[in-house]
Amino acid sequence: MTSFERIYANRQAERELRRISNYYASSKDAPTRHKCFISYHRADATEVLEFVQRFEQVFIPRVIGITEDDPAINSNNTDYIMDTIREKYLSDSTVTIAMVGSCTWSRKFIDWEIYSSLRRGKVNRLNGVMGVELPSVKNSGAKLPDRFSDNLGRRNGDGYACYWPYPRSDQDLRDCIQDAFDARKTRDDLIANSRTRKVRNLNCD
């Protein structure tokens, strides 16, 4: 796949992710699945779409994240920015899933979404936080976002967040999501969110 084809495929995937998210946002069905905000780098959109389509029977996806077009990001008021992310993007989700690819660590908006997920405020409630390794980095490994790493323990369960390999089954993912959901009450004392908010995207070669 050429660079142009990859960009086009990711843009198409982003449109489909928005459609799926909007569908569930307007659904009146009583949910029996946890609502999960998907935090991802747009360069990984095709992989993220495959994940959502494969597992959307396990969770209710919220996949529309903050972009440069949102005027809120230009505010000098951090509380206002984080409240906006909570209300407008994380919405009524209870778990944030960071989809980890090769350059996820470098994106400022992913840092902001994790920041807001970990923050209590007037409109903010905690989200459970978990990461999923995308297939494209399975063999090479991936650098994790700093704020996410701050919340990992030496092993899963020792920190507020957990990092998981790509799920092999519905039950694998269901268990991971439930762990993150429960952590809001059982491991909230382990939250580390004092790191300065990332102000720009970093170079990722």
PLY file of the C-alpha trace (Angstrom):
ply
format ascii 1.0
element vertex 205
property float x
property float y
property float z
element edge 204
property int vertex1
property int vertex2
end_header
0.00 0.00 0.00
1.37 3.40 -0.99
1.49 6.33 1.42
-1.43 7.98 -0.39
-3.49 4.79 -0.28
-2.78 4.41 3.43
-3.89 7.99 4.15
-7.06 7.50 2.09
-7.86 4.21 3.83
-7.42 5.80 7.25
-9.71 8.70 6.33
-12.38 6.26 5.15
-11.95 4.31 8.37
-12.35 7.49 10.44
-15.66 8.23 8.68
-16.92 4.74 9.45
-15.79 5.05 13.08
-17.78 8.28 13.38
-20.84 6.60 11.87
-20.61 3.72 14.34
-20.14 6.10 17.27
-23.09 8.28 16.20
-25.28 5.21 15.80
-24.67 4.08 19.36
-24.94 7.64 20.72
-28.48 7.89 19.32
-29.52 4.38 20.33
-32.27 4.18 22.95
-31.57 0.58 23.89
-30.74 -0.03 27.54
-27.02 -0.82 27.49
-25.73 -4.04 29.01
-22.21 -3.28 27.80
-19.77 -0.70 29.11
-19.42 2.50 27.07
-15.78 2.87 26.05
-14.02 5.91 24.63
-11.45 4.86 22.03
-8.33 7.05 22.05
-6.22 6.55 18.93
-3.84 8.15 16.44
-5.61 8.74 13.12
-2.74 6.98 11.29
-4.02 3.78 12.95
-7.67 4.32 11.98
-7.95 1.23 9.76
-6.72 -1.04 12.56
-8.97 0.69 15.08
-11.98 0.23 12.80
-11.19 -3.48 12.51
-11.03 -3.67 16.32
-14.35 -1.88 16.78
-16.11 -3.95 14.12
-14.71 -7.18 15.55
-15.66 -6.41 19.16
-18.59 -3.97 19.05
-20.81 -6.66 20.57
-18.56 -6.51 23.67
-18.68 -2.74 24.33
-20.41 0.42 23.14
-17.83 2.56 21.30
-17.28 6.29 21.60
-14.67 7.06 18.96
-14.93 10.75 18.05
-11.93 12.46 19.66
-10.72 16.03 19.86
-9.25 17.64 16.73
-7.44 20.84 15.79
-10.78 22.21 14.52
-12.21 22.49 18.03
-11.83 26.09 19.30
-11.63 24.83 22.90
-8.07 23.60 22.40
-6.79 27.15 21.96
-7.94 28.18 25.43
-5.34 28.98 28.06
-7.64 27.50 30.70
-6.65 23.86 31.22
-9.74 23.14 33.32
-11.97 24.43 30.51
-10.19 22.28 27.92
-10.41 19.15 30.04
-14.06 19.77 30.93
-14.82 20.18 27.22
-13.09 16.91 26.38
-15.08 15.18 29.12
-18.46 16.60 28.09
-18.06 16.63 24.32
-15.89 13.62 23.58
-15.58 11.19 26.47
-19.26 11.92 27.13
-20.94 9.17 29.16
-18.15 6.63 28.69
-16.79 4.86 31.77
-13.64 3.27 30.30
-10.99 4.76 28.01
-9.18 2.35 25.70
-5.89 3.66 24.28
-5.16 1.86 21.01
-1.38 1.71 20.94
0.46 1.85 17.63
3.95 2.93 16.67
3.40 6.69 17.10
0.57 6.85 19.65
3.02 8.07 22.30
3.77 11.24 20.32
0.24 12.66 19.97
-0.81 15.52 22.22
-4.54 14.83 21.94
-4.10 11.27 23.16
-2.27 12.69 26.18
-5.16 15.11 26.74
-7.77 12.36 26.45
-5.92 10.21 28.99
-5.46 13.28 31.22
-9.19 13.97 31.18
-9.98 10.30 31.80
-7.89 10.38 34.99
-9.20 13.70 36.26
-11.92 14.45 38.77
-13.59 17.83 38.43
-16.93 19.61 38.37
-18.08 17.71 35.30
-15.38 15.07 35.23
-15.76 11.62 36.62
-13.05 9.02 36.44
-12.79 6.68 33.52
-11.05 3.38 33.87
-7.99 3.38 31.60
-6.56 0.48 29.63
-4.33 0.09 26.59
-4.50 -2.43 23.76
-1.49 -3.27 21.60
-2.38 -3.02 17.92
-1.38 -5.94 15.66
1.03 -3.74 13.67
3.35 -3.41 16.67
2.95 -6.93 18.05
6.43 -8.06 17.03
8.29 -4.77 17.31
6.69 -3.44 20.47
5.55 0.13 20.91
6.55 3.05 23.07
3.68 3.93 25.39
2.29 7.43 26.02
4.08 8.87 29.06
0.93 9.58 31.06
-0.31 6.06 30.40
3.04 4.62 31.52
2.83 6.69 34.71
-0.27 4.70 35.63
1.09 1.23 34.95
2.47 -0.91 37.72
5.26 -3.44 37.38
2.53 -5.84 36.34
-1.15 -5.48 35.49
-3.13 -4.74 38.63
-0.30 -2.90 40.39
-1.22 0.45 38.83
-4.43 2.22 37.92
-4.14 1.36 34.21
-3.43 -1.95 32.50
-1.84 -2.74 29.12
-3.02 -5.77 27.21
-2.08 -7.65 24.05
-4.67 -7.64 21.28
-7.59 -9.73 22.61
-7.97 -13.26 21.31
-11.63 -13.56 22.19
-14.68 -11.59 23.24
-14.24 -12.79 26.81
-10.61 -11.64 26.91
-11.66 -8.10 26.03
-14.71 -8.21 28.27
-12.51 -9.13 31.24
-10.02 -6.33 30.45
-12.80 -3.74 30.22
-14.38 -4.93 33.45
-11.01 -4.66 35.21
-10.65 -1.04 34.05
-14.24 -0.28 35.06
-13.71 -1.72 38.54
-10.39 0.12 38.97
-12.29 3.42 39.27
-13.23 2.36 42.81
-10.62 -0.26 43.72
-7.39 1.35 42.42
-8.21 5.05 42.17
-5.62 5.79 44.87
-2.94 4.74 42.35
-3.79 7.44 39.78
-0.77 9.48 38.65
-1.83 12.58 36.73
0.60 15.33 37.75
2.63 15.29 34.51
2.48 18.54 32.53
-0.01 18.37 29.68
1.64 17.79 26.30
1.49 21.02 24.26
2.48 19.72 20.82
2.88 16.55 18.84
6.37 15.10 18.98
8.35 13.83 16.04
7.87 10.13 15.44
10.19 8.56 12.85
0 1
1 2
2 3
3 4
4 5
5 6
6 7
7 8
8 9
9 10
10 11
11 12
12 13
13 14
14 15
15 16
16 17
17 18
18 19
19 20
20 21
21 22
22 23
23 24
24 25
25 26
26 27
27 28
28 29
29 30
30 31
31 32
32 33
33 34
34 35
35 36
36 37
37 38
38 39
39 40
40 41
41 42
42 43
43 44
44 45
45 46
46 47
47 48
48 49
49 50
50 51
51 52
52 53
53 54
54 55
55 56
56 57
57 58
58 59
59 60
60 61
61 62
62 63
63 64
64 65
65 66
66 67
67 68
68 69
69 70
70 71
71 72
72 73
73 74
74 75
75 76
76 77
77 78
78 79
79 80
80 81
81 82
82 83
83 84
84 85
85 86
86 87
87 88
88 89
89 90
90 91
91 92
92 93
93 94
94 95
95 96
96 97
97 98
98 99
99 100
100 101
101 102
102 103
103 104
104 105
105 106
106 107
107 108
108 109
109 110
110 111
111 112
112 113
113 114
114 115
115 116
116 117
117 118
118 119
119 120
120 121
121 122
122 123
123 124
124 125
125 126
126 127
127 128
128 129
129 130
130 131
131 132
132 133
133 134
134 135
135 136
136 137
137 138
138 139
139 140
140 141
141 142
142 143
143 144
144 145
145 146
146 147
147 148
148 149
149 150
150 151
151 152
152 153
153 154
154 155
155 156
156 157
157 158
158 159
159 160
160 161
161 162
162 163
163 164
164 165
165 166
166 167
167 168
168 169
169 170
170 171
171 172
172 173
173 174
174 175
175 176
176 177
177 178
178 179
179 180
180 181
181 182
182 183
183 184
184 185
185 186
186 187
187 188
188 189
189 190
190 191
191 192
192 193
193 194
194 195
195 196
196 197
197 198
198 199
199 200
200 201
201 202
202 203
203 204
